[in-house]
Amino acid sequence: MRHVTVRGERVPALGLGTGQLADDVCYRAVRHALDLGYRHVDTARAYGNEHAVGKALRDSGIDRDEIFLTTKVWRDDLTRDRVRASVAASLGDLGVDRVDLVLVHWPSDDVPLVETMTALRELRDEGRTRHVGLSNFTPSQVREAARHAEVFCNQVEYHPLLAQDELLGQARRLGHLLTAYSPIAQGEVAREPVVRRIAERHGRTPAQIALRWLVEQPGVAAIPRSHRPKHIEANLRIFDFSLAEEEKQELHRVARKRAVRLSDPEYAPRW
């Protein structure tokens, strides 16, 4: 497993996303991933699956300190008291006394960022989380958040059909992690001729090419979501080959040209 080092913290470059996975489906996916060697698991209060994730973590028998665990606070819970209540509920459902990372799931104009980030910073100082960060934040919003707390991560949609050059550059300048969700564009990468051609050249799947492209980028981690054992297994088989520099640049050019954004709800910021 490749790791990304951020401010002295080694984060597994490949994790398991659990959005839209519920109950036993979520439990089995997380257990299978952990049994295979995954050590990075991403959940959120809004997913409603923290209890299943927590049970899988406990039943795996793996020491808690070996797993990088992320959860998120929903955009309706960004006041100080609600941030604290949300994180307390997450810890209770997960069955842990701390997580490694708490993210603001989506930005909101209803609560000043200073209040939200101050609350998260307090929770970090109390040992309820090791780090705090953001998800779905624009560059200007990241800069504002960073005024009030040390930002460890910005988690955003990122794949070979959607470039994130500005956010990636910002992450490198500020020294935080960029985590890619929907890293295979919900399967759409398989329809892209450039990705397919590179996959055929390497004897890999388009999904494996997309994931390899991401984790080869400095400061980037990817959290593909799947409940299918064969896909969870295949996603892990990306560390025994490399992409040529020209192939990486081809994929960057596709991402800049296609600009396919799959997660853009009405409350999203103006990208």
C-alpha positions as CSV (number, residue, x, y, z in Angstrom):
1,M,0.0,0.0,0.0
2,R,1.3,3.4,-0.9
3,H,1.0,6.2,1.7
4,V,0.7,10.0,1.5
5,T,2.5,11.8,4.2
6,V,0.7,15.0,5.4
7,R,2.2,17.0,8.2
8,G,4.0,13.9,9.5
9,E,0.9,11.7,9.3
10,R,1.0,8.7,6.9
11,V,-2.4,8.2,5.2
12,P,-3.0,5.1,3.1
13,A,-3.4,6.5,-0.5
14,L,-6.3,4.1,-1.2
15,G,-9.3,3.8,1.1
16,L,-12.8,2.5,1.0
17,G,-15.7,5.0,0.5
18,T,-19.0,4.0,2.1
19,G,-21.5,6.5,0.8
20,Q,-24.9,4.9,0.0
21,L,-23.8,1.6,1.6
22,A,-26.2,0.6,4.4
23,D,-26.5,-2.0,7.1
24,D,-25.2,-5.5,6.3
25,V,-24.1,-4.4,2.8
26,C,-21.9,-1.8,4.4
27,Y,-20.7,-4.1,7.1
28,R,-19.6,-6.8,4.6
29,A,-17.9,-4.3,2.3
30,V,-15.8,-2.8,5.1
31,R,-15.0,-6.2,6.6
32,H,-13.9,-7.6,3.2
33,A,-11.8,-4.5,2.5
34,L,-10.1,-4.7,5.9
35,D,-9.4,-8.4,5.5
36,L,-7.7,-7.6,2.1
37,G,-5.5,-5.0,3.6
38,Y,-7.3,-1.7,3.3
39,R,-6.5,0.6,6.3
40,H,-8.4,3.7,5.3
41,V,-12.1,3.9,5.7
42,D,-14.3,6.9,5.0
43,T,-17.9,7.4,6.3
44,A,-20.1,10.4,7.3
45,R,-22.9,11.2,9.7
46,A,-25.2,11.7,6.7
47,Y,-24.6,8.2,5.3
48,G,-26.4,6.6,8.2
49,N,-24.0,3.7,8.3
50,E,-21.5,4.6,11.1
51,H,-22.9,1.8,13.3
52,A,-22.2,-0.8,10.5
53,V,-18.7,0.7,9.9
54,G,-17.9,0.6,13.6
55,K,-19.0,-3.1,13.9
56,A,-16.9,-4.1,11.0
57,L,-13.9,-2.3,12.5
58,R,-14.3,-4.1,15.8
59,D,-15.0,-7.5,14.3
60,S,-12.0,-7.3,12.0
61,G,-9.7,-7.6,15.1
62,I,-7.4,-5.0,13.6
63,D,-5.9,-2.5,16.1
64,R,-7.7,0.8,16.0
65,D,-4.4,2.7,15.5
66,E,-3.7,0.8,12.2
67,I,-6.8,2.3,10.5
68,F,-7.2,5.8,9.2
69,L,-10.9,6.6,9.9
70,T,-12.7,9.6,8.6
71,T,-16.2,10.9,9.2
72,K,-18.1,14.1,8.4
73,V,-20.4,16.7,9.8
74,W,-23.4,17.5,7.7
75,R,-24.0,21.1,6.5
76,D,-27.1,21.5,8.7
77,D,-25.0,20.9,11.8
78,L,-22.3,23.5,11.6
79,T,-23.0,25.6,14.7
80,R,-20.7,25.0,17.6
81,D,-23.2,23.0,19.6
82,R,-24.4,20.9,16.7
83,V,-20.9,20.2,15.5
84,R,-20.1,18.8,18.9
85,A,-23.3,16.8,19.1
86,S,-22.7,15.4,15.6
87,V,-19.2,14.3,16.4
88,A,-20.3,12.8,19.7
89,A,-23.0,10.8,17.9
90,S,-20.5,9.6,15.3
91,L,-18.1,8.4,17.9
92,G,-20.9,6.6,19.7
93,D,-22.1,4.8,16.6
94,L,-18.6,4.0,15.4
95,G,-17.8,2.7,18.9
96,V,-14.5,4.6,19.1
97,D,-13.2,7.4,21.4
98,R,-11.7,9.3,18.5
99,V,-11.5,9.4,14.7
100,D,-8.5,10.4,12.6
101,L,-10.3,13.1,10.6
102,V,-13.5,15.0,10.8
103,L,-14.6,16.9,7.7
104,V,-17.2,19.6,7.1
105,H,-19.2,17.6,4.6
106,W,-20.4,20.6,2.5
107,P,-20.0,24.4,3.0
108,S,-22.9,26.5,4.1
109,D,-23.6,30.2,4.1
110,D,-25.8,29.9,7.1
111,V,-23.1,29.6,9.8
112,P,-19.8,31.6,9.8
113,L,-16.8,29.3,9.1
114,V,-15.1,30.7,12.1
115,E,-17.7,29.1,14.4
116,T,-17.6,25.8,12.7
117,M,-13.8,25.6,12.4
118,T,-13.3,26.8,16.0
119,A,-15.6,24.0,17.2
120,L,-13.7,21.4,15.2
121,R,-10.4,22.8,16.5
122,E,-11.7,22.4,20.0
123,L,-12.6,18.8,19.4
124,R,-9.2,18.1,18.0
125,D,-7.6,19.7,21.0
126,E,-9.8,17.5,23.2
127,G,-8.6,14.4,21.4
128,R,-11.9,13.5,19.8
129,T,-10.3,13.7,16.4
130,R,-6.6,13.9,15.3
131,H,-7.3,16.2,12.4
132,V,-9.9,18.4,10.9
133,G,-10.7,19.3,7.3
134,L,-13.2,20.1,4.6
135,S,-15.1,18.4,1.8
136,N,-16.5,20.1,-1.4
137,F,-14.8,23.4,-0.6
138,T,-13.7,25.9,-3.3
139,P,-10.2,27.5,-3.1
140,S,-11.6,30.7,-1.5
141,Q,-13.5,28.7,1.1
142,V,-10.4,26.6,1.9
143,R,-8.5,29.8,2.5
144,E,-11.1,31.2,4.8
145,A,-11.4,27.9,6.8
146,A,-7.6,27.8,7.1
147,R,-7.7,31.2,8.9
148,H,-9.4,29.5,11.8
149,A,-8.0,26.0,12.0
150,E,-5.3,23.9,10.5
151,V,-6.9,22.2,7.5
152,F,-5.6,18.6,7.0
153,C,-7.7,17.7,4.0
154,N,-10.1,18.8,1.3
155,Q,-12.1,15.9,-0.1
156,V,-13.6,16.6,-3.5
157,E,-14.9,14.8,-6.6
158,Y,-11.8,14.1,-8.7
159,H,-11.3,11.6,-11.5
160,P,-9.9,11.5,-15.1
161,L,-13.1,13.2,-16.4
162,L,-12.8,16.2,-14.0
163,A,-9.7,18.2,-13.4
164,Q,-9.0,19.8,-10.0
165,D,-5.8,21.7,-10.9
166,E,-6.5,24.7,-8.8
167,L,-7.5,22.7,-5.7
168,L,-4.5,20.4,-6.2
169,G,-2.1,23.3,-6.5
170,Q,-3.6,24.9,-3.4
171,A,-3.3,21.6,-1.4
172,R,0.4,21.4,-2.3
173,R,1.1,25.0,-1.4
174,L,-0.8,24.8,2.0
175,G,0.5,21.3,2.7
176,H,-2.8,19.5,3.1
177,L,-4.2,16.3,1.6
178,L,-6.5,16.2,-1.4
179,T,-8.8,13.1,-1.2
180,A,-10.7,12.1,-4.4
181,Y,-14.2,10.8,-4.0
182,S,-16.0,9.2,-7.0
183,P,-12.5,8.5,-8.4
184,I,-13.8,6.3,-11.2
185,A,-16.6,8.8,-12.0
186,Q,-19.3,6.2,-11.0
187,G,-18.0,3.9,-13.8
188,E,-18.0,6.6,-16.5
189,V,-14.2,6.3,-16.9
190,A,-14.9,3.0,-18.7
191,R,-16.6,4.9,-21.5
192,E,-13.6,7.3,-22.1
193,P,-11.5,6.1,-25.1
194,V,-8.2,7.4,-23.8
195,V,-8.7,5.6,-20.5
196,R,-9.7,2.4,-22.3
197,R,-6.7,2.6,-24.5
198,I,-4.3,3.0,-21.6
199,A,-6.0,0.2,-19.8
200,E,-5.6,-2.2,-22.7
201,R,-1.9,-1.3,-23.0
202,H,-1.4,-2.3,-19.4
203,G,-3.7,-5.2,-19.2
204,R,-5.8,-3.4,-16.6
205,T,-9.3,-2.2,-16.2
206,P,-10.3,1.5,-16.8
207,A,-11.0,1.8,-13.0
208,Q,-7.6,0.6,-12.1
209,I,-6.0,3.1,-14.5
210,A,-8.1,6.0,-13.0
211,L,-7.1,5.0,-9.5
212,R,-3.4,4.5,-10.3
213,W,-3.4,8.0,-12.0
214,L,-4.7,9.5,-8.8
215,V,-2.5,7.8,-6.3
216,E,0.6,8.5,-8.3
217,Q,-0.1,12.3,-7.8
218,P,1.8,13.7,-4.9
219,G,-0.5,14.6,-2.0
220,V,-3.6,12.7,-3.4
221,A,-5.6,9.8,-1.9
222,A,-8.6,8.1,-3.4
223,I,-11.6,6.5,-1.8
224,P,-13.5,4.4,-4.3
225,R,-16.9,3.1,-3.1
226,S,-18.0,-0.4,-3.8
227,H,-19.9,-3.2,-2.1
228,R,-18.9,-5.9,-4.6
229,P,-16.0,-8.0,-3.4
230,K,-14.4,-8.4,-6.8
231,H,-14.4,-4.6,-7.3
232,I,-12.9,-4.0,-3.8
233,E,-10.2,-6.5,-4.6
234,A,-9.5,-5.1,-8.1
235,N,-9.2,-1.6,-6.7
236,L,-6.4,-2.7,-4.4
237,R,-4.5,-4.2,-7.3
238,I,-3.0,-0.9,-8.5
239,F,0.3,-0.9,-6.8
240,D,2.3,-3.2,-9.0
241,F,2.4,-1.1,-12.2
242,S,3.1,2.5,-13.1
243,L,1.9,4.9,-15.8
244,A,4.3,6.5,-18.2
245,E,4.6,10.3,-17.9
246,E,2.9,10.8,-21.3
247,E,0.0,8.6,-20.2
248,K,-0.4,10.7,-17.0
249,Q,-0.4,13.9,-19.1
250,E,-3.0,12.4,-21.5
251,L,-5.3,11.7,-18.6
252,H,-4.8,15.3,-17.3
253,R,-5.7,16.6,-20.7
254,V,-8.9,14.5,-20.8
255,A,-9.8,15.7,-17.3
256,R,-9.4,19.3,-18.3
257,K,-11.4,18.9,-21.5
258,R,-14.3,16.7,-20.3
259,A,-15.1,18.5,-17.0
260,V,-17.8,15.9,-16.0
261,R,-19.1,16.8,-12.6
262,L,-21.3,14.1,-11.1
263,S,-21.9,15.6,-7.6
264,D,-23.5,19.0,-7.9
265,P,-26.5,19.4,-5.7
266,E,-28.4,22.6,-5.4
267,Y,-26.6,23.6,-2.2
268,A,-23.1,23.1,-3.8
269,P,-20.8,26.1,-4.0
270,R,-20.2,27.9,-7.2
271,W,-17.3,25.9,-8.5
